[in-house]
Amino acid sequence: MAAEAISMPGVGIRWDHHDEAASRTGALQMVRGFGLAMPPRSIHPPALTSNHISGRAIDMTIRWSGVIELPRKDGSAVTVTWTPNVNSNLGLHDVGASYGVRKLRSDAPHWSFNGR
């Protein structure tokens, strides 16, 4: 399985440890070390082509307490109440969309230009 991983110029990752258990351990260390959102935290596995790769997506955690007022791009204000489930916070999604940043509702930290 690890032997099937594609090496890429400029990416110094040792995918194949010549032992499946060691390769899995190395991959898990990388996931933990970089804080990668892997299943079950995300239902989307990593990919070689994505909005992240092209610089058109970001994973971010947004937190505040209570109620805040946020400006839309057009200057109008929206009152947004914090909720622990960002995927259901439609007020926050609305503000982001006004700036061209859309929420992927199936992946908590993911925002992009097209919502994917």
N, C-alpha and C positions, 0 to 999 in steps of 0.2 A: 504494500500500500504506500509506504513512505517513498519507496524507490520510484513510484510513479509521479511524485511531485516534480514540477518543472523548475529547474534552476533559472534564475533571471540575472542578467548582468547588473551589478551594483547592489544586489540584495544579498547580504552576507548571512543567510540563514542556512543552517545545516539541517535539511529535512530528513535525510536518511541516516540513521544511526546504526544501520546494518543489523538491527534487532527491532522487531515491531514494538515490544514493550518500551524499549529505550526511546524509540522515535515518538511514541505517544507521550511519554514523560516529558520529552523536550518540547513537544507541541503544547502541552498543558502549562509548562513553565512560561512559555511565550505568551499564552493567553492571559495568565495571571500577571506576568510582568508588565504587559502593556495595557491591562484592564480591558481586554477585548470583550465585546458584547456577543457572546456565543450562546447558542441554545443551552438552557431554557430561558436565559434573560432576553434573548432575541430569537425570533423564529426564522430569521434570515441568516444563512451561513455566509461566511466571507466569500468574496468573488474577486476575480482578476479584472473585471469590468464593472464599474458601478459609478453612481454619482459622486461617491467619495473619491474614487480614483481620479475622476476628471475635475475635482475641486468644486463640485456643484452640490455638495451635501455635507452636513456636519452632524455629529452626535453630541448632544449637550444636555446637561441636567439643569433645569431652571427651577429655582426655589425662592420663595418669599413667604412671609406670614401674613395672614389676614387678607385685606383687600388693597389693591393698588390701582392707580389710574395710569394707563399706558396710551401713548399717542399712536394713532395710525399714521401711515405715510402722508395722507391728505391733511394731517394736522388735527383731525377730530380725535376726541379722547374716548377711551373705553374703560369702564371699571371692570376689573378682573379679580375674582376671588380665587385664592390658592386652593388647589385640590391635590391630594397625593397621587392621583391618576392623571398625569399630563395628557394621556390619550383622550380623555373625556372633557378636557378643558377647552371648550369651543371658543370661548372669549379670547384665550391666548392664541388659538389657531387663527382666529380672525385677524388679530393684530399682525401676526407673522405673515399671513397671506397678503396683507396690504403692502408689505415690503417685498413680495415675491418669494417668500419662504414658506413652504407648505409642510405640514406635519404628516408623517406616515403613522397612522393611528395604530398599526400593529407592532410598532417598534418604539418603545418609550423614548429613547434619546434622539431619534432620527428626524431631522428636518432637511428639506432639499428644495430645489427650484421647482420640482414637479410632484412632490409628495411620494416619490418612490426611491 
